């Protein structure tokens, strides 16, 4: 529930930021359409970046590097 509320707040803040930065008056039909276009482009970009981040995280090797010899595990030495 907290995550949903945080997402809603983020979307409202983004909408207000777009309206103020573009100096849009939402009573005007043309400016309302411009707002919808800009907001939709922003949402699309957020979704695409989320997909890129998820794909990158999935492609990472999350297991530690270990050498298994005679059923013993040597301690992993991380690079400095």
Residue pairs with C-beta under 8 A, 6 or more apart in sequence:
14 39
14 42
15 35
15 39
18 24
18 35
18 38
18 39
18 42
19 26
19 35
22 34
22 35
22 38
24 31
24 32
24 34
24 35
25 31
26 32
26 35
64 76
65 76
66 73
66 74
66 76
67 73
67 74
